[in-house]
Amino acid sequence: MKMSQIPFGTTDWSAVERSEHSAQSGRAFWRTQQFGELRVRMVEYTPGYVSDHWCSKGHILLCLAGELHTELEDGSVHILQPGMSYQVADGAEAHRSSAPKGATLFIVD
């Protein structure tokens, strides 16, 4: 990830428009800012959220609240609690998420 041509700025995430995204169950809400090729999101998963797809995009993800379960194609499951993060490159291990208790995440990709 190379960050260039992004001037200093601050973001009040509560002022960023919230959009709803599809899920197998539960609901996903994103607040998204785009900085050049860099997408930065505050994401909320409601309790019972289950992703409706496998993702192969790279992310750096920080769990702020709740609990995030991330399943990899090999069947392993990784659980993030507040203060924990994961990182994965584009095209690396495909992953999908669920949040039985709900979760709030900060994601950069």
C-alpha positions as CSV (number, residue, x, y, z in Angstrom):
1,M,0.0,0.0,0.0
2,K,1.5,3.3,-1.0
3,M,-0.2,6.5,0.2
4,S,0.5,9.6,-1.7
5,Q,-1.2,12.8,-2.6
6,I,-3.4,12.7,0.5
7,P,-3.3,16.0,2.5
8,F,-3.7,16.0,6.2
9,G,-7.3,15.7,7.2
10,T,-9.6,14.5,10.0
11,T,-12.8,12.4,9.7
12,D,-15.9,12.7,11.9
13,W,-17.2,9.2,11.2
14,S,-20.6,10.1,12.7
15,A,-21.0,12.7,9.9
16,V,-20.2,10.2,7.1
17,E,-23.3,8.8,5.3
18,R,-24.1,5.3,6.3
19,S,-24.9,2.7,3.5
20,E,-26.3,-0.8,4.0
21,H,-24.7,-3.7,2.2
22,S,-25.9,-7.2,1.5
23,A,-25.5,-10.2,3.9
24,Q,-26.6,-13.8,4.2
25,S,-28.1,-12.8,7.5
26,G,-27.9,-9.8,9.8
27,R,-27.1,-6.4,8.4
28,A,-23.9,-4.5,7.4
29,F,-23.5,-0.8,7.5
30,W,-20.5,1.0,6.1
31,R,-19.3,4.6,6.4
32,T,-16.8,5.0,3.6
33,Q,-14.1,7.6,2.7
34,Q,-12.0,7.3,-0.4
35,F,-8.5,8.8,-0.5
36,G,-7.1,8.3,-4.0
37,E,-6.9,4.5,-4.3
38,L,-7.2,4.0,-0.6
39,R,-10.7,3.1,0.8
40,V,-11.2,3.6,4.6
41,R,-14.3,2.4,6.3
42,M,-16.0,2.2,9.6
43,V,-18.2,-0.9,9.4
44,E,-21.0,-2.1,11.8
45,Y,-22.2,-5.6,11.7
46,T,-25.5,-6.3,13.6
47,P,-25.7,-9.4,15.8
48,G,-26.1,-12.5,13.7
49,Y,-24.3,-11.0,10.7
50,V,-23.0,-13.6,8.2
51,S,-21.3,-12.5,5.0
52,D,-22.9,-13.5,1.7
53,H,-19.5,-14.0,-0.1
54,W,-15.9,-15.0,0.1
55,C,-13.6,-12.1,-0.2
56,S,-10.1,-12.1,-1.8
57,K,-9.4,-8.4,-1.4
58,G,-6.6,-7.3,1.0
59,H,-7.5,-5.4,4.1
60,I,-6.0,-4.1,7.3
61,L,-8.9,-4.5,9.8
62,L,-9.1,-3.4,13.5
63,C,-12.0,-4.6,15.7
64,L,-13.2,-1.7,17.8
65,A,-16.2,-3.4,19.5
66,G,-18.0,-6.7,19.6
67,E,-16.5,-9.9,18.1
68,L,-15.6,-10.7,14.5
69,H,-15.2,-14.3,13.3
70,T,-13.2,-14.7,10.1
71,E,-13.2,-18.0,8.3
72,L,-10.5,-18.9,5.8
73,E,-10.9,-21.2,2.9
74,D,-8.9,-23.9,4.7
75,G,-11.6,-24.0,7.4
76,S,-9.7,-22.2,10.1
77,V,-11.5,-19.6,12.1
78,H,-9.9,-16.5,13.7
79,I,-11.8,-14.5,16.3
80,L,-11.0,-10.8,16.9
81,Q,-12.1,-9.0,20.0
82,P,-11.7,-5.2,20.6
83,G,-8.2,-4.1,20.1
84,M,-7.2,-7.0,17.9
85,S,-6.5,-6.7,14.1
86,Y,-5.7,-8.8,11.1
87,Q,-4.0,-8.0,7.8
88,V,-4.2,-10.0,4.5
89,A,-2.9,-9.1,1.0
90,D,-4.9,-8.9,-2.2
91,G,-5.3,-12.4,-3.6
92,A,-4.0,-14.1,-0.5
93,E,-6.3,-16.3,1.6
94,A,-9.9,-15.9,0.8
95,H,-12.0,-15.1,3.9
96,R,-15.5,-14.4,5.0
97,S,-16.8,-12.9,8.2
98,S,-19.5,-13.3,10.7
99,A,-20.4,-11.5,13.9
100,P,-22.6,-13.5,16.2
101,K,-22.7,-10.7,18.8
102,G,-22.2,-7.8,16.3
103,A,-19.0,-5.9,15.7
104,T,-17.7,-2.5,14.9
105,L,-14.6,-2.4,12.6
106,F,-12.1,0.0,11.1
107,I,-10.9,-1.2,7.7
108,V,-8.3,0.1,5.3
109,D,-8.1,-1.4,1.8
